[in-house]
């Protein structure tokens, strides 16, 4: 089991949270996604280490950006 954390910018509502959760959740190996709208913090649990590019691509597909 592996846990990754990213900060997503641009989210403003629960629909944003759902979109980001759905896109990241579709990455192979992801078992859970916990998004905190107030801080933009996204905690991702997965069965293996995730490729950071795959996470960034998923966030961008949802219409948002990964900070720094």
Secondary structure, DSSP 8 states (H G I E B T S, - for coil): -EEEEEEEES--SHHHHHHHHHHHHTSTTEEEEEE-TTT-EEEEEESS---HHHHHHHHHHHT-EE--
